[in-house]
Amino acid sequence: MSGLWSARAQAFRESDVHRTGPDLDLLVTWAAGAKVGLDVATGGGHVARRLREAGLEVVTCDPAPGMEPDVICSAEDLPFADASFDVVACRRAAHHFADVRAALVEMARVSRGLVLLEDLLYDGEEAEEAHRIRDPSHVRAYSEAEWRHLFDEAGLDIEALELFRGRSIPYEPWLERVGCEGAEAERVGELLGDRIEGDRVRMPGVAVKGVKR
């Protein structure tokens, strides 16, 4: 799977949807005051770039060598000592994690204080099926209630949580980024139904600011 994501690296580095957004701005705002950060599943490196611009020293990690992280590793097995970072951030990646509970526990373990996470918000089983057809590396999106429970299990108190229910993104580029075409793309469109409006698709998200107990 890491080879697949390495092949996609440039598309995600160049993606406007990943390079900008109010969710990215929010994570940077939440990280204010931190000096050293970890960007988990860095992908195109956009969180790391913005945090560095804000003055933080940032280490990146990702399982895909093509994403050019500082450290190649999975989110479920972070090779860092306890409390190594002021803030640990993860954006638009958790729905790919094989064991999201283990990943969040690891992020809490290596943080001295903050864990910031943004991801897809669960939007029904038809949307889940569409995500899996478009990209078989999709495991699952989680609801607000599930994220609250996961953060609690990881020993994190939620200081802030924001929903992006009305968020939409360009539809065709979303398919093209992972090479979804033909019959599979047609089936994705059928499953998403009225979530597709013109040339955009509704893609709700959730951002969570957790503080270690």
C-alpha angles and dihedrals in degrees: 000000000000089000090055091053092045088058090052095047100102093048090055093045089055097041113118089203090061098035095058142015143121090265090059091047089051094053090052091049091049091051092058112135095025119120105188124038143177122215107205118206088003095187107174090004096243097137091048092048093052094045091050090050086054089056103262127136103233134194117198127207133183136154092233115081090202090067085065097226123176089239127026109218144116122262089240093060112037111182095216133107121255114281094008096143138045090218134016116198133188124180131187094342112087094087087068096053116113091212111021093178092056091046093052091047089052092049090051091047096056094043124089092201124336135054114184120190134176125178147138115304116230107260104177137292095282090058090047091054090048091053092050093049092047092046121010089200088072108107105174144318117225135221126239090257092051092050091050089053093046093051091048091051090051092055095254127134113212109237094174138004127184129188124210098197097155097047116130133181135195106284105209095047088050089059095041095052090070098030097253109162145135119024092354092055090047091052091048089055092050092051095047092049113162091008084084112079115178108308095343136077126211109244111175119203142188131213122197131191111202127188122201115245 
